[in-house]
Amino acid sequence: MTSPSDNPGSQSDSESATVDDRGILYLCNNLITLFGLLLIGAAVCLLLTFALFTVVSPTHNPYVDIIGYMVLPGILLTGLLICPIGVLWTKWRRRVGSRKVALSLRTAGIFLGISFFLVLPILGVTGYHGYHYTESTDFCSNACHAVMAPEATTYKFSPHARVSCAECHIGSGAVPLVEAKLSGLRQVYGVFTNSFERPIPPAITSLRPARETCEECHWPQKFFGDQLKENVYFSQNEQNARYDMQMLLKTGGADPSLGMAEGIHLHMLQEIEFVAIDDHLQDIPWVRYVDESGKELIYRSDARSASEPPPTGIRREMDCMDCHNRGGHRFRSPQESTDILLRSGQIDASLPFIKREAVSALVGSYPTESEALAGISKSILRFYQDERPKVWQDREARVREAIEAVQETYRQNFFPEMKVDWKSYPSNVGHLNSPGCLRCHDGLHINQHGDAISSACDTCHVFLYKNGNTLTEGEFDHPMKIHERWSGLGPHKNMRCDQCHTGGSTLLCAECHSTGEWLNLPGGGGFKKTAPKTSD
């Protein structure tokens, strides 16, 4: 018989057997793997808690959903990746110490394989829902509430309130999705570091072409005919005088089976490019147009020839968004908002000067929303209590209703913390409070043949006026009769609407016309106005 000391390999075999007996528990007995297992256990328990919470909770919290669909799965995956690192570390240390570990990575692989098999379904389900959650309107509008509050609020009152943010801002396809997510990481960093711009820059230059998004639902080729549009305005005088204006918009289209190929939407069916020299695409000095025969026309308003290179700026092929740029997030001006309140009866139009006082209260400078709401109430109350005490005494309830309506309008359109109001993002539909259509149709863009882009009103709309029981067509009749009053004296007929109609308080003549001096008025030209008489 031989003793154990006579057989040198017996001790090593015994040691290997001991290691084999300890198996996977031995390899996992290290701080790295134990930490990974701790992460896995905690994540699984919290994910089960999150699943139960979503079942019993009737509402969704965006921050809870971010944790459940994104943070916890990330912790779980991190734990799964850490565990094999600890196993490999232990294996390496045993080898360096010249102590043979008979156990191969096979046992560890089986253990980790079973772990992945059990955990991967959890990761798959949470990953799937997490992906769709990041595409949801709830995530876009509420996850970064302070930053996106202006867009989220106006979205609810837009015609696209049932269209998800991703359908317009991302669209379909893998490449736009990846680009959007990478851009989103930069935006998240900006939120965490509080380095984002206020207000948020307009997204129009980063949007996909409208043919890939808007035209999934809208089809300009199939639009045809004219559309009746009715506008109601109220003056800022004591009577809040009402002014009704009806017009036919020449929407048009390009399908001869439906109607004449004409109208506004021909812009979408022709080759038109332009260069804007500002981020909001409001200043457009260069336009390129290719007609049906293939003839190229270059229109410029910068006094340069068509043969010269285009100006430096943002060059775009015109699409739907260049006019309908606020389809999902429109910030209404104080004038427009108050007109809507008066027309709908939310504000009693018989309250003297209520239009003027409401607009004046809305355009005040307020650092926060709470201070704005208090300031609006104080401003309107002070007017009626001090200057119209009889109205206040007899109609206090109506005045308070008006205050509440104006305050709600402020909440929907003004966001002082983000420095956002109606001036922040001009709307290009129409041309009342911003250049809009007149960015190009101003009569100042001249091509190489000396022809201008038409600025005639009847290019896009026809004004209708009541004549007894019928409607007749006519030229635009400004309620102030400025064309009659100053015909031949001033350039008002050639001025853009937004040069007087700012959307806020009415622009006073004295803001342009100082007394006793020749004036250079917006749009060119000028006249001399005599100094007003002074009383003794």
C-alpha positions in Angstrom: 0.0 0.0 0.0 1.1 3.5 -0.6 0.6 6.5 1.7 -0.8 9.8 0.4 2.7 11.2 0.7 3.9 8.5 -1.7 1.5 9.8 -4.4 2.2 13.5 -5.2 -1.0 13.9 -7.2 -3.4 12.8 -4.5 -3.3 16.1 -2.6 -4.0 18.1 -5.8 -6.8 15.8 -6.7 -8.3 16.3 -3.3 -8.0 20.0 -3.6 -9.7 20.0 -7.0 -12.5 17.9 -5.6 -13.0 20.4 -2.9 -13.1 23.2 -5.4 -15.6 21.2 -7.5 -17.8 20.7 -4.5 -17.9 24.4 -3.9 -18.6 24.9 -7.6 -20.3 28.1 -8.8 -20.8 29.4 -5.2 -17.0 29.6 -5.0 -16.6 31.5 -8.2 -19.4 33.9 -7.3 -17.9 34.6 -3.8 -16.4 37.9 -4.7 -17.4 41.5 -4.2 -17.9 42.2 -8.0 -20.3 39.3 -8.6 -22.1 39.8 -5.4 -22.6 43.5 -6.3 -24.0 42.4 -9.7 -26.4 39.9 -8.0 -27.5 42.6 -5.6 -28.3 44.9 -8.6 -30.2 42.0 -10.3 -32.2 41.2 -7.2 -33.1 44.8 -6.4 -34.1 45.5 -10.1 -36.3 42.5 -10.3 -38.1 43.3 -7.1 -38.6 46.9 -8.1 -39.8 45.9 -11.6 -42.4 43.6 -10.0 -43.5 46.5 -7.8 -43.7 48.8 -10.8 -45.8 46.2 -12.7 -48.2 46.0 -9.8 -48.3 49.8 -9.5 -49.2 50.2 -13.2 -52.1 47.7 -12.8 -53.7 49.4 -9.8 -52.9 53.0 -10.7 -55.6 54.7 -12.9 -53.2 57.4 -14.1 -49.7 57.5 -15.4 -46.9 59.5 -14.0 -44.2 60.3 -16.5 -41.4 60.2 -14.0 -42.5 56.8 -12.6 -42.7 55.5 -16.2 -39.2 56.7 -16.9 -37.9 54.8 -13.9 -40.0 51.7 -14.7 -39.3 51.5 -18.4 -35.8 52.9 -18.6 -33.9 53.1 -15.3 -34.8 49.8 -13.7 -34.1 47.7 -16.9 -30.8 49.5 -17.2 -29.9 48.5 -13.6 -30.9 44.9 -14.3 -28.8 44.8 -17.5 -25.8 46.3 -15.6 -26.1 43.6 -12.9 -26.1 40.9 -15.6 -23.0 42.3 -17.2 -21.1 42.7 -13.8 -21.7 39.1 -12.7 -19.5 37.3 -15.3 -16.8 40.0 -14.8 -16.5 38.9 -11.1 -16.4 35.2 -12.1 -13.6 35.8 -14.6 -11.7 37.9 -12.0 -11.8 35.0 -9.5 -10.8 32.5 -12.1 -7.8 34.7 -13.1 -6.7 35.2 -9.5 -6.7 31.4 -8.8 -4.5 30.9 -11.9 -2.1 33.6 -10.9 -1.8 32.0 -7.5 -0.9 28.6 -9.1 -3.8 26.9 -7.5 -5.5 24.9 -10.1 -9.2 25.3 -10.3 -10.6 22.2 -11.8 -14.0 23.9 -12.4 -14.1 25.4 -15.9 -16.3 28.3 -16.9 -18.9 25.7 -18.0 -20.7 25.7 -14.6 -20.5 29.5 -14.5 -21.8 29.7 -18.0 -24.8 27.5 -17.1 -25.6 29.6 -14.2 -25.4 32.9 -16.1 -27.3 31.3 -19.0 -30.2 30.4 -16.7 -30.1 33.9 -15.3 -30.3 35.5 -18.7 -33.0 33.1 -19.7 -35.1 34.2 -16.8 -34.3 37.8 -17.0 -34.3 38.5 -20.7 -38.1 38.2 -21.0 -38.3 41.0 -18.4 -35.8 43.1 -20.3 -37.7 42.4 -23.6 -41.1 43.4 -22.2 -39.8 46.5 -20.4 -37.6 47.4 -23.4 -40.6 47.2 -25.8 -42.8 49.3 -23.6 -39.9 51.7 -22.9 -39.4 52.3 -26.6 -43.0 53.0 -27.2 -43.2 55.2 -24.1 -40.4 57.4 -25.5 -42.5 57.8 -28.6 -45.6 58.9 -26.7 -47.0 62.3 -26.3 -46.9 61.9 -22.5 -43.2 61.4 -22.5 -42.5 64.3 -24.9 -44.7 66.8 -23.1 -44.5 65.8 -19.4 -41.1 64.2 -18.8 -39.4 67.6 -19.1 -42.4 69.6 -18.0 -40.7 72.9 -17.3 -38.9 73.0 -20.6 -41.7 71.7 -22.8 -44.6 73.4 -21.0 -45.2 76.0 -23.8 -45.3 73.3 -26.5 -47.3 70.8 -24.4 -49.9 73.4 -23.5 -50.5 74.8 -27.0 -50.5 71.2 -28.4 -53.6 70.4 -26.4 -55.5 73.2 -28.1 -54.3 72.6 -31.6 -56.0 70.8 -34.5 -53.4 68.0 -34.2 -54.1 67.3 -30.5 -54.7 63.6 -31.3 -51.6 63.2 -33.4 -48.6 62.0 -31.5 -45.5 64.2 -31.3 -43.3 61.5 -32.9 -45.5 61.3 -36.1 -44.6 64.9 -37.0 -41.2 65.3 -35.4 -39.8 61.9 -36.2 -42.0 60.1 -38.7 -41.3 56.5 -39.8 -38.1 54.7 -40.5 -35.0 53.6 -38.6 -32.6 56.4 -39.6 -34.8 59.3 -38.4 -35.5 57.3 -35.2 -31.8 57.0 -34.4 -31.1 60.6 -35.2 -34.0 61.7 -33.0 -32.7 59.6 -30.1 -29.2 60.9 -30.4 -30.5 64.5 -30.5 -32.6 63.6 -27.5 -29.5 62.7 -25.5 -28.1 66.1 -26.2 -31.4 67.7 -25.1 -31.5 65.6 -21.9 -28.0 66.8 -21.1 -29.1 70.4 -21.6 -32.0 69.9 -19.2 -29.8 68.3 -16.5 -27.2 71.1 -16.8 -29.8 73.8 -17.2 -28.0 75.0 -20.3 -30.9 74.9 -22.7 -32.0 78.0 -24.6 -35.0 80.1 -23.6 -37.1 80.1 -25.6 -36.4 76.8 -27.3 -35.3 77.4 -30.9 -37.9 76.6 -33.6 -37.7 73.0 -34.9 -38.7 73.7 -38.5 -35.1 73.4 -39.9 -34.7 70.0 -38.2 -38.0 68.5 -39.3 -38.3 65.9 -42.1 -39.8 67.1 -45.4 -43.5 67.5 -45.1 -44.0 64.9 -47.9 -42.8 62.3 -45.4 -44.9 63.4 -42.5 -47.8 65.9 -43.2 -48.8 64.3 -46.5 -49.4 61.0 -44.8 -52.7 62.5 -43.9 -53.0 65.7 -46.1 -52.8 65.5 -49.8 -52.3 69.0 -51.4 -53.0 67.6 -54.9 -56.5 66.8 -53.9 -57.4 70.2 -52.4 -59.5 72.3 -54.7 -61.8 75.3 -54.7 -62.2 78.2 -52.3 -62.8 78.2 -48.6 -65.0 80.7 -46.7 -63.2 82.3 -43.8 -64.9 84.6 -41.3 -62.9 86.9 -39.1 -64.4 88.9 -36.2 -62.5 91.8 -34.7 -63.3 94.1 -31.8 -62.0 97.6 -31.4 -60.4 99.0 -28.3 -62.9 101.8 -27.9 -65.5 102.1 -25.2 -68.2 100.1 -27.1 -65.7 97.4 -28.2 -67.1 97.9 -31.7 -67.4 94.7 -33.7 -66.0 94.4 -37.2 -66.9 91.3 -39.3 -64.8 90.4 -42.3 -65.6 87.5 -44.7 -63.3 86.3 -47.4 -62.8 83.4 -49.8 -59.4 81.8 -49.6 -58.2 80.4 -52.9 -57.0 77.1 -51.5 -57.0 75.5 -54.9 -55.3 72.3 -56.0 -53.8 70.5 -59.0 -56.2 67.7 -59.9 -58.1 68.7 -63.0 -60.7 66.1 -62.3 -61.7 68.1 -59.1 -61.3 71.6 -60.3 -59.0 74.2 -61.7 -55.3 73.8 -61.1 -54.8 77.0 -59.2 -54.6 78.6 -55.8 -52.4 78.6 -52.7 -51.5 74.9 -52.7 -49.9 75.2 -56.1 -46.8 76.2 -54.0 -46.6 72.5 -53.1 -46.7 71.3 -56.7 -44.1 73.6 -58.1 -40.4 73.7 -57.6 -39.7 76.6 -55.3 -36.5 77.2 -53.2 -35.7 80.1 -50.9 -32.9 81.4 -48.7 -33.7 82.8 -45.2 -31.1 84.8 -43.3 -32.6 84.2 -39.9 -33.4 81.1 -37.8 -37.2 81.8 -37.8 -37.2 81.9 -41.6 -38.9 85.4 -41.6 -36.4 87.3 -43.7 -36.3 85.8 -47.2 -34.3 87.9 -49.7 -33.9 85.2 -52.4 -36.4 82.9 -54.1 -35.9 80.5 -57.0 -39.0 79.4 -59.0 -39.2 76.9 -61.9 -42.3 77.3 -63.9 -44.2 74.5 -65.8 -42.0 74.9 -68.9 -38.8 74.5 -66.9 -37.9 78.1 -67.0 -36.0 79.3 -63.9 -36.8 82.6 -62.3 -34.7 84.2 -59.5 -36.5 86.7 -57.4 -34.5 89.0 -55.1 -35.3 91.8 -52.6 -31.6 92.6 -51.7 -31.0 94.8 -54.8 -28.6 92.2 -56.3 -28.8 90.7 -59.7 -30.2 87.2 -60.3 -26.8 86.0 -61.7 -25.1 86.6 -58.4 -24.7 83.8 -55.8 -27.6 83.4 -53.3 -27.1 85.2 -49.9 -25.6 83.3 -47.0 -28.4 81.7 -45.0 -30.7 78.7 -44.7 -31.6 77.3 -48.1 -34.8 75.2 -48.3 -37.1 73.6 -50.7 -40.5 75.0 -49.9 -43.0 72.6 -48.3 -46.1 72.7 -46.1 -44.3 73.7 -43.0 -43.0 76.9 -44.4 -46.6 78.3 -44.2 -48.2 76.0 -41.7 -45.3 76.3 -39.3 -47.4 76.5 -36.1 -49.9 73.7 -36.9 -49.3 72.0 -33.6 -48.1 74.8 -31.3 -49.7 78.1 -32.0 -49.3 81.0 -29.5 -52.1 83.4 -30.0 -51.6 87.1 -29.6 -53.4 89.2 -27.0 -55.5 90.8 -29.7 -56.6 87.5 -31.3 -57.2 85.8 -27.9 -59.3 88.6 -26.7 -61.4 88.7 -29.9 -62.1 85.0 -29.5 -63.2 85.5 -25.9 -65.5 88.4 -26.9 -66.9 86.5 -29.9 -67.6 83.3 -27.9 -69.2 85.3 -25.0 -66.6 84.3 -22.4 -66.1 88.0 -22.0 -69.2 90.3 -22.0 -68.7 92.7 -24.9 -70.9 95.3 -23.3 -68.4 96.0 -20.6 -66.9 99.4 -21.5 -63.2 99.2 -22.7 -62.9 95.6 -21.8 -61.0 94.8 -25.0 -58.5 97.5 -24.3 -58.0 96.6 -20.7 -57.7 92.9 -21.4 -55.1 93.4 -24.0 -53.2 95.9 -21.8 -53.2 93.4 -18.9 -51.9 90.6 -21.1 -49.0 92.5 -22.6 -47.7 93.5 -19.2 -44.2 92.4 -18.2 -44.4 89.6 -15.6 -41.4 87.4 -14.4 -43.6 84.4 -13.4 -47.0 83.0 -14.2 -48.3 83.5 -10.6 -47.3 87.2 -10.7 -48.9 87.6 -14.1 -52.2 86.2 -12.9 -52.2 88.5 -10.0 -51.2 91.4 -12.2 -54.0 90.8 -14.7 -56.6 90.7 -11.9 -55.2 93.9 -10.3 -55.0 95.8 -13.6 -58.6 95.1 -14.7 -60.1 95.5 -11.2 -58.3 98.9 -10.7 -59.8 100.2 -14.0 -63.4 99.4 -13.2 -63.2 100.2 -9.5 -61.5 103.5 -10.0 -62.7 104.8 -13.4 -66.0 102.9 -13.9 -67.3 102.5 -10.3 -70.9 102.3 -11.5 -70.1 99.4 -13.8 -68.2 97.7 -11.0 -71.1 98.1 -8.6 -73.7 96.8 -11.0 -71.8 94.1 -12.9 -69.1 92.9 -10.6 -69.7 89.2 -11.5 -69.3 90.0 -15.2 -66.0 91.8 -14.6 -64.7 88.8 -12.5 -65.7 86.4 -15.2 -63.7 88.5 -17.7 -60.7 88.4 -15.4 -60.8 84.6 -15.1 -61.1 84.3 -18.9 -58.1 86.6 -19.5 -56.1 84.7 -16.9 -56.9 81.4 -18.6 -55.8 82.9 -21.9 -52.5 83.9 -20.3 -51.9 80.3 -19.1 -52.5 79.0 -22.6 -50.3 81.4 -24.5 -47.7 83.0 -22.2 -44.8 81.3 -20.4 -42.6 83.9 -18.8 -40.2 81.3 -17.2 -39.4 80.1 -20.8 -39.5 83.6 -22.2 -42.3 82.5 -24.6 -45.2 84.6 -25.9 -46.9 85.2 -29.3 -43.8 87.0 -30.6 -41.5 84.1 -29.9 -42.7 81.9 -32.7 -44.4 84.0 -35.5 -47.1 82.2 -37.5 -46.7 82.2 -41.3 -50.4 81.5 -42.0 -51.8 84.9 -43.1 -49.9 88.1 -42.5 -51.7 90.1 -39.8 -49.3 90.0 -36.9 -46.2 88.7 -38.7 -44.9 88.9 -42.2 -46.2 85.5 -43.1 -47.1 85.3 -46.8 -45.6 88.8 -47.3 -42.2 87.4 -46.7 -42.2 86.8 -50.4 -45.4 88.4 -51.7 -44.4 91.9 -50.7 -44.0 93.3 -54.2 -40.3 93.8 -53.5 -38.9 90.5 -54.8 -38.0 91.2 -58.5 -36.8 88.6 -61.0 -34.2 89.0 -63.8 -37.0 90.2 -66.2 -38.1 93.0 -63.9 -41.3 91.3 -62.7 -42.2 91.1 -59.0 -43.9 88.4 -57.0 -47.5 89.5 -56.8 -48.6 91.4 -53.7 -52.2 91.9 -54.9 -54.8 90.8 -52.4 -56.8 88.9 -54.9 -53.9 86.6 -55.6 -55.0 84.5 -52.6 -58.3 85.8 -51.4 -61.5 87.6 -52.3 -63.3 89.9 -49.9 -67.0 89.6 -49.5 -69.4 92.3 -48.3 -73.1 92.2 -47.4 -75.3 94.0 -49.9 -78.8 93.5 -48.6 -79.4 89.8 -48.6 -76.5 89.0 -50.9 -72.7 89.0 -50.7 -70.7 91.0 -53.3 -67.0 90.9 -54.0 -64.9 94.0 -53.4 -61.4 95.3 -52.5 -60.2 95.2 -48.9 -61.8 98.0 -46.9 -59.8 98.8 -43.8 -62.1 99.8 -40.9 -59.9 102.9 -40.2 -60.2 104.1 -43.8 -56.5 104.9 -43.8 -56.3 104.5 -47.6 -59.0 107.2 -48.1 -57.7 109.5 -45.3 -54.1 109.5 -46.5 -54.3 108.5 -50.1 -51.5 110.3 -52.0 -49.9 111.4 -48.7 -48.5 108.3 -47.1 -47.4 104.8 -48.0 -49.9 102.9 -45.8 -51.3 101.0 -48.8 -47.9 99.4 -49.4 -47.1 98.7 -45.8 -47.3 95.2 -44.3 -50.1 94.6 -41.9 -47.8 93.5 -39.1 -46.0 96.9 -39.2 -49.0 98.4 -37.4 -50.8 95.3 -36.1 -48.3 93.9 -33.6 -50.7 91.6 -31.9 -50.4 93.5 -28.7 -51.6 97.0 -27.9 -52.6 99.0 -31.0 -49.7 100.8 -32.5 -50.3 104.6 -32.2 -49.6 106.8 -35.2 -47.2 108.9 -33.0 -44.9 105.9 -32.8 -44.0 106.5 -36.4 -45.1 110.1 -37.1 -43.3 112.6 -35.0 -44.6 116.2 -35.2 -43.2 118.8 -37.6 -40.7 116.4 -39.3 -40.5 114.5 -42.5 -40.6 110.9 -41.7 -39.1 107.7 -43.1 -42.0 105.3 -42.6 -41.9 101.5 -42.8 -42.3 100.6 -46.4 -40.7 103.8 -47.7 -41.9 107.3 -48.3 -43.0 110.0 -45.8 -45.0 113.1 -45.2 -44.9 116.2 -43.0 -47.3 116.5 -40.2 -48.1 119.8 -38.5 -47.5 120.1 -34.8 -50.6 119.7 -32.7 -52.2 122.8 -31.1 -51.4 123.4 -27.5 -53.8 124.9 -25.0 -53.0 127.8 -22.8 
